[in-house]
Amino acid sequence: MALQLAPLAALAFTARLAAPLAPRSRVLLSADPPADPSAVPADVVQLWSEQWWPLLFSASASKTAPTPLHVLGAPLVVWWDAPRARWRCLLDRCPHRLAKLSQGRVDARGRLECAYHGWAFEGGGGACEALPQRGAPCGRALALPVVEAQGLVWAWGGALFGGAEARGGPLTVAEASDPRFSVADYWRECAVDATLAAENFLDPSHVYFAHHRTIARREHARAVPLRLSSPLRRDGFSLRSAQPQEWPGTATFHAPMLAVVSTRRAGSYNTTLVNYCVPTLPGRCRQMVRICFETARMPPPLRQLIGLSSSRRLAWLSHITRAAAVVEDDHGLLHDIEHFYRLAAPPPPASPPGAPSQGAELAPRWEARLQLPTRSDGSFIALRRWVDTYTRGRGVAWSPHTPAAALAAPPPLLAPHALLERFESHAQHCTACRGALATARRVRAAAQVGALLCLAAGAARLAAAAYGAAMLAASLEARLLVGPVPRERRDS
């Protein structure tokens, strides 16, 4: 029961998945490679560009300062336009002298003001409405269409490619809007390719081992075969359990970024696990995890506990405990795996300036290089075949705004401690965690002063209590800045 109380403990249920797909010797591409190896096929560009991309969870996003981030290689800045009660998004480059707009401020009229020369841009179309140096405003920043849906801020990727106008709606999940469900959210910037993050989320067999003593136990490991319930298509695929009595659920990939694992248990509550794997830069992604619990069918004590742990007030606590731990358990493993996946890849062809780009192959000749003798690798095989078939094995079509240096060389292999950093990868742009960090620092400073004053007054017990409070606040501060080393997987 204890595992059920943490918002991300439901990830343990994914360990009951497995797949009957067997590797095959040859992958058929949906079309012949283009004659010009530097040209990204139009269908691949369309697959990645003509999407609504999730940027932020609105509940934890700052409404007072601009937030910088990346999508499809492009630097973006997001801010809250208070006078119009709308989120806005621009390319994070001032057209004047290319300063980062995210280093500026939001003025009283809801415009983003560049910190370098004071040019101010409205968010609807990116027009410069204030130019202090000449009076008559001119110029325009690249603006992306933005919508807010299901507590997420979304931007239309087509604007980054100079392509199609915004259409359709975001890839939402029904349970996130269902009043019978409580929703817990967490996000983190990761040094992992987006397709590898999706592959990992859909993989059933790693949970008992990679997350041993976090949300699962290796001695409980089992395999439940999955089978494709829909054919492999450009918009994704779905798998279901071949043994529904063991795991009555589905695992679905909605191309190009959404992985969903759902359980439907008779006589008990249902759970839906969601991961938006957003490509940020080559070899990096933003994992936006959403856990939906059907609390309406839970017994009262558990219902209240899950609801409380999913509340905005305690979001910071889940962000430094189970939510962060589950992602960090995988992070180091996946970062190394990606490096070895890419070892056999030839350098990517250079794209013309201003054109979309693709990096090197993500996992060249994976069917020949990897040993895949069991059916438990079925979801992995399905995802890799999708990447090979619909992206020519290279994954993301990067926007023309991607730094050339990021495409020219493979992502660097980082030290383990660098993968545990939490401030830049999450806390500085999460209002819940940033608020908890500020509170922890104030409490620590006040408790240290109080301990000294109590010692001076001869109140030893009060000094000890104040010192304990300072140490507790310092521990919380440390957890908000850097994650702990994952539990030793060799331990019993």
C-alpha positions as CSV (number, residue, x, y, z in Angstrom):
1,M,0.0,0.0,0.0
2,A,2.9,2.4,0.7
3,L,3.9,2.4,-2.9
4,Q,0.4,3.6,-3.9
5,L,0.7,6.7,-1.8
6,A,3.3,8.5,-3.9
7,P,2.2,10.1,-7.2
8,L,4.8,8.3,-9.3
9,A,4.6,5.0,-7.6
10,A,2.1,4.0,-10.2
11,L,5.1,3.6,-12.6
12,A,5.6,0.2,-10.9
13,F,2.5,-1.1,-12.8
14,T,4.3,-0.6,-16.1
15,A,6.7,-3.4,-15.0
16,R,3.9,-5.9,-15.8
17,L,4.2,-5.2,-19.5
18,A,6.1,-7.2,-22.1
19,A,5.8,-7.6,-25.8
20,P,5.7,-10.6,-28.2
21,L,7.3,-8.6,-31.1
22,A,10.4,-10.4,-32.3
23,P,13.3,-8.6,-34.0
24,R,13.6,-8.9,-37.7
25,S,16.6,-8.6,-40.0
26,R,15.6,-5.7,-42.1
27,V,13.6,-2.5,-41.6
28,L,11.6,-1.2,-44.6
29,L,11.5,2.6,-45.0
30,S,8.3,4.3,-46.0
31,A,10.2,6.0,-48.9
32,D,13.5,5.9,-50.6
33,P,16.2,8.2,-49.1
34,P,16.5,11.6,-50.9
35,A,19.1,12.0,-53.5
36,D,20.6,14.9,-51.6
37,P,21.7,13.4,-48.2
38,S,21.7,16.9,-46.6
39,A,18.1,17.5,-47.4
40,V,15.6,16.4,-44.7
41,P,12.6,14.8,-46.3
42,A,9.5,16.9,-46.3
43,D,7.4,14.3,-44.6
44,V,9.9,14.1,-41.7
45,V,9.9,17.9,-41.3
46,Q,6.2,17.9,-41.3
47,L,6.0,15.1,-38.7
48,W,8.0,17.2,-36.2
49,S,7.1,20.8,-37.1
50,E,3.3,20.6,-37.5
51,Q,2.6,19.8,-33.9
52,W,1.5,21.6,-30.8
53,W,4.5,21.3,-28.4
54,P,4.1,21.4,-24.6
55,L,6.3,24.0,-23.1
56,L,5.3,24.3,-19.4
57,F,2.9,23.2,-16.8
58,S,1.0,26.4,-16.2
59,A,0.5,25.8,-12.5
60,S,4.2,25.8,-11.8
61,A,5.3,28.4,-14.4
62,S,6.2,31.9,-13.5
63,K,3.7,34.7,-14.2
64,T,6.1,37.5,-13.2
65,A,9.3,36.7,-15.2
66,P,10.1,35.3,-18.7
67,T,11.1,31.7,-18.9
68,P,13.7,30.5,-21.4
69,L,13.6,27.0,-22.9
70,H,14.3,25.1,-26.1
71,V,12.0,23.1,-28.5
72,L,13.3,21.4,-31.6
73,G,16.6,23.1,-31.1
74,A,15.2,26.6,-31.1
75,P,15.7,28.9,-28.1
76,L,12.3,30.2,-26.9
77,V,11.0,32.6,-24.3
78,V,7.6,32.2,-22.6
79,W,5.9,34.8,-20.5
80,W,2.5,35.7,-19.0
81,D,0.8,38.6,-20.7
82,A,-1.3,39.8,-17.7
83,P,-3.4,42.6,-19.3
84,R,-4.7,40.0,-21.9
85,A,-4.5,37.0,-19.5
86,R,-2.6,34.9,-22.1
87,W,0.7,33.1,-22.4
88,R,3.1,34.3,-25.1
89,C,6.1,32.8,-26.8
90,L,8.8,34.3,-29.0
91,L,12.1,33.2,-30.4
92,D,14.6,34.0,-27.6
93,R,16.6,36.4,-29.8
94,C,16.1,40.2,-30.1
95,P,16.1,41.0,-33.9
96,H,18.1,44.1,-33.1
97,R,21.4,42.7,-31.8
98,L,20.4,39.1,-31.0
99,A,20.4,39.5,-27.2
100,K,18.4,36.9,-25.3
101,L,14.9,38.3,-24.7
102,S,14.5,36.0,-21.7
103,Q,17.0,38.2,-19.8
104,G,14.6,41.1,-20.1
105,R,11.4,42.0,-18.2
106,V,7.7,42.0,-18.8
107,D,6.4,45.6,-18.7
108,A,3.1,46.9,-17.4
109,R,1.5,46.5,-20.8
110,G,2.4,42.8,-21.0
111,R,5.2,43.3,-23.5
112,L,8.6,41.7,-23.4
113,E,11.3,44.3,-23.0
114,C,14.8,43.5,-24.2
115,A,17.4,44.0,-21.4
116,Y,20.0,45.4,-23.9
117,H,18.4,48.4,-25.6
118,G,14.9,48.4,-24.3
119,W,13.0,47.3,-27.5
120,A,9.6,46.0,-26.4
121,F,7.7,43.3,-28.2
122,E,4.0,42.4,-28.0
123,G,3.4,38.6,-27.9
124,G,0.6,38.2,-30.4
125,G,2.6,38.8,-33.6
126,G,6.0,39.7,-32.2
127,A,5.9,43.4,-33.4
128,C,8.2,45.9,-31.7
129,E,6.0,48.5,-30.1
130,A,8.7,50.5,-28.3
131,L,12.1,51.6,-29.7
132,P,13.6,54.1,-27.3
133,Q,16.5,55.1,-29.6
134,R,14.3,56.5,-32.5
135,G,10.8,56.8,-31.2
136,A,9.0,55.1,-34.2
137,P,8.9,51.4,-33.5
138,C,10.0,49.0,-36.2
139,G,11.1,45.4,-36.4
140,R,9.5,42.1,-35.4
141,A,10.5,39.1,-33.4
142,L,9.5,35.6,-34.4
143,A,6.2,34.8,-32.5
144,L,4.7,31.3,-32.0
145,P,1.0,30.7,-31.7
146,V,0.2,29.6,-28.1
147,V,-2.7,27.9,-26.4
148,E,-3.3,26.7,-22.9
149,A,-5.0,23.3,-22.5
150,Q,-5.2,20.8,-19.7
151,G,-2.9,22.8,-17.5
152,L,-0.2,22.9,-20.1
153,V,1.2,25.8,-22.2
154,W,1.5,24.7,-25.9
155,A,3.3,26.4,-28.9
156,W,2.8,25.6,-32.6
157,G,6.1,24.2,-34.0
158,G,5.4,25.2,-37.6
159,A,6.4,28.8,-37.0
160,L,10.0,27.7,-36.4
161,F,10.1,26.2,-39.9
162,G,8.3,29.0,-41.6
163,G,5.6,26.4,-42.4
164,A,1.9,25.7,-42.0
165,E,-0.4,27.8,-40.0
166,A,-1.6,26.5,-36.7
167,R,-4.3,24.0,-36.9
168,G,-5.9,21.2,-34.9
169,G,-5.4,20.8,-31.1
170,P,-2.7,19.6,-28.7
171,L,-2.2,15.9,-27.9
172,T,-4.2,15.8,-24.7
173,V,-5.2,12.9,-22.5
174,A,-8.8,12.5,-21.5
175,E,-8.1,11.5,-17.9
176,A,-6.3,14.8,-17.2
177,S,-9.7,16.6,-17.7
178,D,-11.8,13.9,-15.9
179,P,-13.1,15.1,-12.5
180,R,-12.8,11.5,-11.3
181,F,-9.0,11.7,-11.6
182,S,-6.4,13.5,-9.5
183,V,-3.4,14.6,-11.5
184,A,0.2,15.0,-10.4
185,D,2.8,16.7,-12.6
186,Y,6.6,16.8,-12.8
187,W,9.0,17.9,-15.4
188,R,12.8,17.8,-15.8
189,E,15.4,18.7,-18.5
190,C,17.4,15.6,-19.3
191,A,20.6,14.8,-21.2
192,V,18.8,12.1,-23.2
193,D,17.4,12.0,-26.7
194,A,13.6,12.4,-26.7
195,T,13.0,9.1,-28.6
196,L,15.1,7.2,-26.0
197,A,13.1,8.8,-23.2
198,A,9.9,7.5,-24.9
199,E,11.4,4.1,-25.4
200,N,12.3,3.9,-21.8
201,F,8.9,5.0,-20.6
202,L,7.2,2.3,-22.6
203,D,9.7,-0.4,-21.6
204,P,8.1,-2.7,-19.0
205,S,11.0,-4.9,-17.8
206,H,13.3,-2.2,-16.5
207,V,11.1,-0.9,-13.7
208,Y,11.7,-3.7,-11.2
209,F,15.5,-3.3,-11.6
210,A,16.3,0.3,-12.5
211,H,13.7,1.4,-9.8
212,H,14.5,-1.2,-7.2
213,R,13.6,0.2,-3.8
214,T,12.3,3.4,-5.3
215,I,8.9,2.2,-6.6
216,A,9.5,-1.5,-7.1
217,R,11.4,-4.6,-6.0
218,R,13.5,-6.8,-8.2
219,E,12.3,-10.0,-6.5
220,H,8.8,-9.2,-7.8
221,A,9.9,-9.1,-11.5
222,R,7.6,-10.8,-14.0
223,A,6.9,-10.7,-17.7
224,V,3.6,-10.1,-19.4
225,P,3.7,-10.2,-23.2
226,L,2.3,-7.3,-25.2
227,R,1.0,-7.4,-28.7
228,L,0.4,-4.6,-31.2
229,S,-3.3,-3.7,-31.0
230,S,-2.9,-1.2,-33.9
231,P,-0.4,-1.4,-36.8
232,L,2.7,0.7,-36.8
233,R,1.7,4.0,-38.3
234,R,3.1,7.5,-38.9
235,D,1.1,8.8,-35.9
236,G,2.3,6.1,-33.6
237,F,1.2,2.6,-32.3
238,S,-0.5,0.9,-29.4
239,L,0.2,-2.3,-27.6
240,R,-2.0,-4.3,-25.2
241,S,-1.4,-7.1,-22.8
242,A,-1.5,-10.6,-24.1
243,Q,-2.3,-11.7,-20.6
244,P,-5.0,-9.3,-19.4
245,Q,-5.5,-11.2,-16.2
246,E,-1.9,-10.2,-15.2
247,W,-2.0,-6.6,-16.5
248,P,-5.3,-5.2,-18.0
249,G,-3.8,-2.2,-19.8
250,T,-2.3,-0.6,-22.9
251,A,0.9,1.1,-23.8
252,T,0.6,3.8,-26.6
253,F,2.9,6.0,-28.5
254,H,1.3,9.1,-30.0
255,A,3.9,10.4,-32.4
256,P,6.1,12.2,-32.2
257,M,6.3,12.9,-28.4
258,L,3.6,11.4,-26.2
259,A,3.9,8.0,-24.4
260,V,0.9,6.8,-22.4
261,V,0.5,3.7,-20.2
262,S,-3.0,3.0,-18.9
263,T,-4.4,0.4,-16.6
264,R,-8.0,-0.6,-16.3
265,R,-8.5,-2.9,-13.3
266,A,-11.9,-4.3,-12.6
267,G,-13.1,-3.6,-9.0
268,S,-10.3,-1.1,-8.4
269,Y,-9.1,2.4,-9.4
270,N,-7.6,3.1,-12.8
271,T,-4.2,4.8,-13.5
272,T,-2.9,6.6,-16.6
273,L,0.8,7.5,-16.8
274,V,1.8,10.2,-19.3
275,N,5.1,11.4,-20.6
276,Y,5.6,14.2,-23.1
277,C,9.1,13.7,-24.3
278,V,9.9,17.1,-25.8
279,P,13.2,17.4,-27.9
280,T,15.1,20.4,-26.8
281,L,18.6,20.1,-28.3
282,P,20.4,17.2,-29.9
283,G,20.9,14.6,-27.1
284,R,18.6,16.5,-24.7
285,C,14.9,16.5,-24.0
286,R,12.3,17.8,-21.5
287,Q,10.4,15.0,-19.8
288,M,6.9,16.3,-18.8
289,V,5.4,13.5,-16.6
290,R,1.8,13.4,-15.7
291,I,0.2,10.8,-13.4
292,C,-3.6,10.5,-13.4
293,F,-5.1,8.5,-10.5
294,E,-8.8,7.7,-10.5
295,T,-9.4,8.8,-6.9
296,A,-13.1,8.6,-7.2
297,R,-12.9,4.9,-6.9
298,M,-10.3,4.9,-4.0
299,P,-11.3,4.2,-0.4
300,P,-11.5,7.5,1.6
301,P,-8.1,7.5,3.4
302,L,-6.2,6.7,0.2
303,R,-8.3,9.2,-1.8
304,Q,-7.4,12.1,0.5
305,L,-3.7,11.2,0.6
306,I,-3.4,11.0,-3.2
307,G,-5.4,14.2,-3.5
308,L,-3.1,15.9,-1.0
309,S,0.1,14.7,-2.7
310,S,-1.2,15.9,-6.0
311,S,-2.1,19.4,-4.7
312,R,-0.3,22.5,-5.8
313,R,0.7,23.3,-2.3
314,L,2.8,20.2,-1.8
315,A,4.0,19.9,-5.4
316,W,7.6,20.7,-4.3
317,L,7.7,17.7,-2.0
318,S,6.9,15.2,-4.7
319,H,9.4,17.1,-7.0
320,I,12.3,16.2,-4.6
321,T,11.2,12.7,-3.6
322,R,9.5,10.0,-5.7
323,A,8.8,12.1,-8.8
324,A,12.4,13.2,-9.1
325,A,13.9,9.9,-8.0
326,V,12.1,7.8,-10.7
327,V,13.4,10.1,-13.5
328,E,16.9,10.2,-12.0
329,D,17.0,6.4,-11.5
330,D,16.8,6.2,-15.3
331,H,18.8,9.3,-16.2
332,G,22.3,8.0,-15.8
333,L,21.5,4.7,-17.4
334,L,19.9,6.3,-20.5
335,H,22.6,8.9,-20.9
336,D,25.2,6.2,-21.2
337,I,23.0,4.0,-23.4
338,E,22.5,6.8,-25.8
339,H,26.3,7.3,-26.1
340,F,26.8,3.6,-26.9
341,Y,23.8,3.6,-29.3
342,R,25.5,6.3,-31.4
343,L,29.0,4.9,-31.5
344,A,28.5,3.3,-34.9
345,A,26.9,6.3,-36.4
346,P,28.6,8.1,-39.3
347,P,28.7,12.0,-39.1
348,P,25.5,13.6,-40.2
349,P,25.4,15.5,-43.5
350,A,25.6,19.2,-43.3
351,S,22.3,21.0,-44.1
352,P,22.3,24.3,-46.0
353,P,22.1,27.4,-43.8
354,G,18.5,28.2,-42.7
355,A,17.2,24.7,-43.5
356,P,15.9,22.0,-41.1
357,S,18.5,19.5,-40.0
358,Q,18.8,16.0,-38.6
359,G,21.6,14.6,-36.6
360,A,23.4,11.3,-37.0
361,E,21.5,8.0,-36.8
362,L,20.3,7.5,-33.2
363,A,20.9,3.7,-33.1
364,P,22.5,2.5,-36.3
365,R,22.2,-1.3,-37.0
366,W,20.5,-1.8,-33.7
367,E,18.9,-5.1,-34.8
368,A,22.3,-6.5,-35.5
369,R,24.2,-5.0,-32.6
370,L,21.7,-5.7,-29.8
371,Q,20.7,-9.1,-28.4
372,L,16.9,-9.2,-28.2
373,P,16.0,-12.8,-27.5
374,T,12.8,-12.3,-25.4
375,R,9.4,-10.9,-25.9
376,S,9.8,-8.4,-23.1
377,D,11.6,-6.1,-25.6
378,G,8.5,-5.7,-27.7
379,S,7.8,-2.1,-27.0
380,F,11.4,-1.2,-27.5
381,I,11.4,-2.9,-30.9
382,A,8.2,-1.1,-31.9
383,L,9.5,2.3,-31.0
384,R,12.9,1.7,-32.8
385,R,11.0,0.5,-35.9
386,W,8.9,3.6,-35.8
387,V,12.0,5.8,-35.7
388,D,13.6,3.9,-38.6
389,T,10.5,3.9,-40.7
390,Y,9.2,7.5,-40.3
391,T,12.4,9.5,-39.4
392,R,15.0,7.5,-41.5
393,G,16.6,6.4,-38.2
394,R,17.6,9.9,-37.2
395,G,14.8,11.0,-35.0
396,V,14.0,14.7,-34.7
397,A,13.9,17.2,-37.5
398,W,15.7,20.1,-35.9
399,S,14.6,23.6,-36.7
400,P,16.8,26.1,-38.7
401,H,17.3,27.9,-35.4
402,T,19.3,25.0,-33.9
403,P,23.0,25.9,-33.1
404,A,25.2,24.5,-35.7
405,A,27.7,23.3,-33.1
406,A,25.0,21.1,-31.5
407,L,24.5,19.3,-34.8
408,A,28.1,19.0,-35.8
409,A,29.3,16.8,-33.0
410,P,27.7,14.0,-30.8
411,P,26.3,15.1,-27.4
412,P,29.1,15.0,-24.8
413,L,29.2,12.2,-22.3
414,L,28.6,13.8,-18.9
415,A,29.9,12.7,-15.5
416,P,27.3,11.0,-13.1
417,H,27.1,13.9,-10.7
418,A,26.2,16.4,-13.5
419,L,23.1,14.3,-14.3
420,L,21.8,14.7,-10.7
421,E,21.8,18.6,-10.9
422,R,18.2,19.8,-10.1
423,F,18.4,23.6,-10.0
424,E,19.0,24.5,-13.6
425,S,17.2,21.4,-14.9
426,H,14.0,22.1,-12.9
427,A,13.9,24.2,-9.7
428,Q,14.8,27.6,-11.1
429,H,11.8,27.5,-13.4
430,C,9.3,25.7,-11.1
431,T,7.5,28.2,-8.9
432,A,6.7,25.5,-6.3
433,C,10.3,24.4,-5.9
434,R,11.8,28.0,-6.2
435,G,9.4,29.1,-3.4
436,A,10.4,26.1,-1.2
437,L,14.1,26.9,-1.9
438,A,13.6,30.5,-0.8
439,T,11.7,29.4,2.4
440,A,14.4,26.8,3.2
441,R,17.1,29.4,3.0
442,R,15.2,31.9,5.2
443,V,14.5,29.2,7.8
444,R,18.1,28.1,7.8
445,A,19.5,31.6,8.3
446,A,16.9,32.4,11.0
447,A,17.5,29.1,12.8
448,Q,21.3,29.7,12.8
449,V,20.9,33.1,14.3
450,G,18.5,31.7,16.8
451,A,20.9,29.0,17.8
452,L,23.7,31.5,18.5
453,L,21.4,33.7,20.5
454,C,20.2,30.8,22.6
455,L,23.7,29.7,23.3
456,A,24.6,33.2,24.4
457,A,21.7,33.2,26.7
458,G,22.6,29.8,28.1
459,A,19.5,28.0,26.7
460,A,21.2,24.9,25.5
461,R,18.0,22.9,24.7
462,L,16.6,25.8,22.6
463,A,19.9,26.2,20.9
464,A,19.9,22.5,20.0
465,A,16.4,22.7,18.7
466,A,17.3,25.7,16.5
467,Y,20.4,24.0,15.3
468,G,18.3,21.0,14.3
469,A,15.8,23.2,12.4
470,A,18.8,24.8,10.6
471,M,20.1,21.4,9.6
472,L,16.7,20.3,8.4
473,A,16.3,23.4,6.3
474,A,19.8,22.9,4.9
475,S,19.0,19.3,3.9
476,L,15.9,20.5,2.1
477,E,17.9,23.2,0.3
478,A,20.4,20.6,-0.8
479,R,17.7,18.3,-2.2
480,L,16.3,21.1,-4.2
481,L,19.7,21.8,-5.8
482,V,21.1,18.4,-6.4
483,G,19.6,14.9,-6.3
484,P,21.0,12.1,-4.2
485,V,23.1,9.3,-5.8
486,P,20.6,6.6,-6.8
487,R,20.5,3.7,-4.4
488,E,23.2,1.1,-5.1
489,R,21.6,-1.3,-7.5
490,R,23.9,-4.1,-6.3
491,D,22.4,-3.9,-2.8
492,S,19.8,-6.5,-1.8
